[in-house]
Amino acid sequence: MKYEYDTDAYLKQISNSNSYFNTFLDKKSLAAGVLSLDPGEEDTQEPHESDEMYYVLKGNGFLRINKNDYKLKPGKAFFVPKNTPHYFFGNTKKLTVLYFFGGS
C-alpha cells in the first residue's frame, strides 16, 4: 500500500496531458487529487456523487457553488456537498487546488 504522494509530480503529469486534474488516491472511503487551471481554461466538472473538499494551494479566481460565488486565495478551503453544481472560474493566475472526495 502506498502512503506517500508527491503532488508536484502529479501537477507535472497534468501539464503534459489533456486533463486539468489528476486523482492520485482512489479508495472506497476516500479519493484525493490535484487540479490545475490556467487563466481562461474552462472547468468542465459535473456534480459528484460524493461530498468533496477543496483546498487552494496557489492562484486566484472564484468557485461557484449553487449559484453563489466564493473568492479563492491560497489557504482557503471549501466544502461541496454531493450532487451540488460547482465549478472554478475567473482565475487570472494559474490555479492549483488539492481535492478530497469522501464516502463510497
Backbone torsions as a table, in degrees:
resi	resn	phi	psi	omega
1	MET	NA	139.2	-179.2
2	LYS	-88.5	135.5	-178.4
3	TYR	-118.4	-13.6	-175.6
4	GLU	-124.2	138.5	-177.0
5	TYR	-134.0	136.7	-179.3
6	ASP	-104.6	95.9	-175.9
7	THR	-63.7	-30.0	176.1
8	ASP	-60.6	-38.5	178.0
9	ALA	-65.2	-39.1	179.1
10	TYR	-70.0	-35.2	175.7
11	LEU	-65.7	-36.5	176.6
12	LYS	-65.3	-39.8	176.8
13	GLN	-61.0	-40.9	178.6
14	ILE	-60.6	-44.6	-177.6
15	SER	-64.4	-21.3	179.0
16	ASN	-101.4	15.8	-178.1
17	SER	-131.3	-178.7	177.3
18	ASN	-93.0	3.5	-177.7
19	SER	-105.2	155.0	177.4
20	TYR	-106.9	8.7	177.5
21	PHE	-144.7	160.7	178.0
22	ASN	-145.4	113.5	175.6
23	THR	-86.8	108.4	-175.2
24	PHE	-96.1	-12.5	175.9
25	LEU	-130.0	126.5	-178.2
26	ASP	-141.2	85.9	179.6
27	LYS	-110.8	167.7	-178.7
28	LYS	-59.8	-39.0	-175.2
29	SER	-98.7	-12.4	-176.3
30	LEU	-157.6	138.6	171.5
31	ALA	-129.3	149.3	179.1
32	ALA	-146.2	153.8	178.9
33	GLY	-170.0	-176.6	177.2
34	VAL	-123.8	148.1	179.3
35	LEU	-126.9	139.0	-179.6
36	SER	-139.2	119.0	-179.9
37	LEU	-120.6	127.3	172.6
38	ASP	-76.6	157.4	175.0
39	PRO	-54.5	132.0	-179.6
40	GLY	84.4	-11.1	178.9
41	GLU	-76.1	136.3	-175.7
42	GLU	-85.7	135.0	173.4
43	ASP	-90.5	112.8	-172.2
44	THR	-103.4	13.3	-175.8
45	GLN	-65.6	152.1	176.9
46	GLU	-107.9	163.7	175.8
47	PRO	-54.6	145.3	-176.5
48	HIS	-103.4	161.2	-179.8
49	GLU	-89.4	6.8	178.1
50	SER	-133.5	154.2	171.6
51	ASP	-61.8	151.8	-177.6
52	GLU	-138.8	147.5	176.1
53	MET	-125.7	133.0	176.6
54	TYR	-113.8	142.7	174.1
55	TYR	-131.2	119.4	-176.2
56	VAL	-79.1	120.1	177.9
57	LEU	-90.8	-45.4	-176.7
58	LYS	-147.6	156.4	170.9
59	GLY	99.2	-167.5	-178.1
60	ASN	-147.4	-170.8	178.9
61	GLY	121.3	-152.4	-176.2
62	PHE	-139.6	154.8	171.2
63	LEU	-121.0	119.0	176.3
64	ARG	-92.2	123.8	176.0
65	ILE	-125.6	115.6	177.9
66	ASN	50.4	50.8	176.6
67	LYS	70.2	6.1	174.5
68	ASN	-108.2	136.3	-179.4
69	ASP	-102.4	133.0	-179.9
70	TYR	-119.8	128.6	-178.7
71	LYS	-73.2	134.4	-178.4
72	LEU	-98.6	142.6	169.2
73	LYS	-159.1	155.8	180.0
74	PRO	-54.5	136.5	179.7
75	GLY	95.9	-11.2	177.8
76	LYS	-83.7	145.4	177.2
77	ALA	-126.8	148.3	-176.8
78	PHE	-138.5	136.7	175.1
79	PHE	-102.1	133.5	176.3
80	VAL	-124.9	114.1	178.8
81	PRO	-65.0	154.7	179.7
82	LYS	-57.2	150.0	178.0
83	ASN	62.0	24.6	179.9
84	THR	-105.6	125.1	176.9
85	PRO	-61.6	136.1	179.5
86	HIS	-163.9	152.1	174.7
87	TYR	-167.4	157.6	177.3
88	PHE	-91.6	147.1	177.2
89	PHE	-162.9	166.8	170.9
90	GLY	72.8	17.2	179.5
91	ASN	-79.1	135.9	177.2
92	THR	-102.4	-7.8	173.9
93	LYS	-123.9	161.2	176.6
94	LYS	-58.4	127.7	-178.7
95	LEU	-100.6	127.6	178.1
96	THR	-126.0	124.1	-173.7
97	VAL	-133.0	137.8	172.2
98	LEU	-96.2	133.6	-179.5
99	TYR	-128.1	152.6	178.7
100	PHE	-134.7	133.2	172.4
101	PHE	-108.4	135.3	179.0
102	GLY	-109.3	160.2	176.4
103	GLY	79.2	175.0	-179.0
104	SER	-96.9	NA	NA
